[in-house]
Amino acid sequence: MVLAWCCLRQDWRHFHAAGIEAAGLNGRSFRPRRVGLLREYMSMRRMSGTG
């Protein structure tokens, strides 16, 4: 399972790794925001009772 932030939908998406056929670099970096986004995701999971 791959957890990813969707910039288009401004929401979290889950993907099965086996279903990913190709991946590529687009020159943009996720690193500057990843810690904050992961904390937000974990908080959301706790509030929904699924984490």
Backbone bond lengths (Angstrom), bond angles and torsions (degrees), N, CA, C in turn:
res aa  C-N    CA-C-N  psi(-1)  N-CA   C-N-CA  omega(-1)  CA-C   N-CA-C  phi
1 M - - - 1.443 - - 1.526 107.75 -
2 V 1.297 116.25 133.82 1.457 122.56 178.16 1.526 107.26 -116.10
3 L 1.322 116.27 126.43 1.453 122.42 175.71 1.521 107.56 -97.88
4 A 1.320 117.20 129.53 1.469 120.27 -177.35 1.519 110.46 -142.94
5 W 1.327 115.88 148.26 1.458 122.24 174.34 1.521 107.75 -89.03
6 C 1.319 116.89 125.87 1.459 121.85 179.43 1.523 108.60 -93.67
7 C 1.328 117.32 111.52 1.469 121.89 179.66 1.523 111.10 -66.42
8 L 1.315 118.06 -31.98 1.454 122.21 -179.98 1.529 111.16 -67.90
9 R 1.336 116.56 -47.39 1.467 120.96 -177.28 1.526 113.20 -92.28
10 Q 1.344 116.83 -9.77 1.461 121.78 -177.52 1.527 110.67 54.46
11 D 1.346 115.35 47.95 1.455 121.48 -178.54 1.524 108.69 -157.02
12 W 1.316 115.31 168.20 1.457 122.04 179.01 1.514 110.44 -80.25
13 R 1.349 115.68 145.39 1.464 122.67 175.92 1.515 108.28 -130.61
14 H 1.322 116.08 147.72 1.465 122.70 175.84 1.519 107.82 -115.37
15 F 1.319 116.03 135.68 1.455 121.12 179.98 1.524 108.78 -130.11
16 H 1.326 116.74 141.61 1.458 120.73 171.23 1.528 107.16 -80.40
17 A 1.313 116.78 125.31 1.464 121.38 -176.15 1.526 111.80 -56.74
18 A 1.326 117.59 -35.12 1.464 120.65 -178.84 1.529 111.85 -66.17
19 G 1.322 117.87 -21.79 1.459 121.07 -179.24 1.520 114.29 -87.14
20 I 1.333 117.07 -6.07 1.467 120.48 -179.91 1.521 108.04 -85.13
21 E 1.315 116.09 113.55 1.463 121.17 -176.55 1.520 112.89 -88.87
22 A 1.334 117.29 -30.60 1.462 120.11 -178.06 1.527 108.97 -154.33
23 A 1.300 114.98 153.85 1.467 121.39 176.41 1.519 107.88 -144.03
24 G 1.306 115.91 151.72 1.459 119.48 179.97 1.517 111.15 -149.11
25 L 1.304 115.66 162.71 1.458 121.35 177.87 1.522 109.78 -89.46
26 N 1.328 115.99 141.36 1.457 119.16 178.98 1.532 111.92 -117.16
27 G 1.343 116.91 4.18 1.455 120.46 177.47 1.515 114.42 86.59
28 R 1.324 117.56 -6.84 1.464 120.99 179.00 1.519 109.27 -95.19
29 S 1.321 115.81 148.26 1.458 120.84 -177.54 1.526 110.24 -108.09
30 F 1.325 115.80 133.71 1.453 121.99 176.50 1.526 110.38 -90.63
31 R 1.295 117.92 -19.50 1.455 123.71 -173.04 1.535 115.24 -51.74
32 P 1.312 120.44 -44.40 1.467 118.68 -176.14 1.526 114.53 -60.31
33 R 1.321 118.80 -24.51 1.455 121.39 -175.71 1.515 113.78 -112.65
34 R 1.306 119.65 -4.02 1.458 120.35 -168.70 1.515 114.24 -64.98
35 V 1.322 119.48 -38.51 1.462 121.01 -178.31 1.529 110.58 -66.15
36 G 1.318 117.10 -47.36 1.457 120.87 178.88 1.522 112.64 -62.20
37 L 1.329 116.52 -41.56 1.459 120.29 179.57 1.522 111.07 -66.76
38 L 1.334 117.50 -39.28 1.456 120.30 179.06 1.528 110.54 -65.92
39 R 1.322 117.29 -40.51 1.471 120.19 176.32 1.530 110.59 -61.96
40 E 1.319 116.88 -42.25 1.461 121.12 178.09 1.524 110.97 -60.91
41 Y 1.335 116.61 -43.18 1.460 121.46 179.52 1.527 110.52 -62.91
42 M 1.317 117.00 -46.19 1.459 120.53 -179.17 1.528 110.59 -63.68
43 S 1.305 118.10 -39.99 1.461 122.21 177.36 1.528 110.64 -62.88
44 M 1.314 116.46 -43.02 1.452 121.74 178.46 1.528 110.70 -61.33
45 R 1.330 116.98 -42.46 1.466 121.68 179.11 1.526 110.86 -63.73
46 R 1.335 116.81 -43.34 1.467 120.55 179.70 1.519 110.60 -62.77
47 M 1.321 117.23 -42.52 1.465 121.14 -178.69 1.525 111.66 -67.11
48 S 1.332 117.29 -31.71 1.465 120.43 -179.51 1.522 112.23 -84.73
49 G 1.359 116.08 -8.01 1.454 120.13 179.32 1.519 114.87 79.22
50 T 1.343 117.03 15.31 1.466 120.54 -179.54 1.514 112.45 -107.92
51 G 1.287 118.09 10.42 1.450 118.20 -177.24 1.445 110.14 -142.19
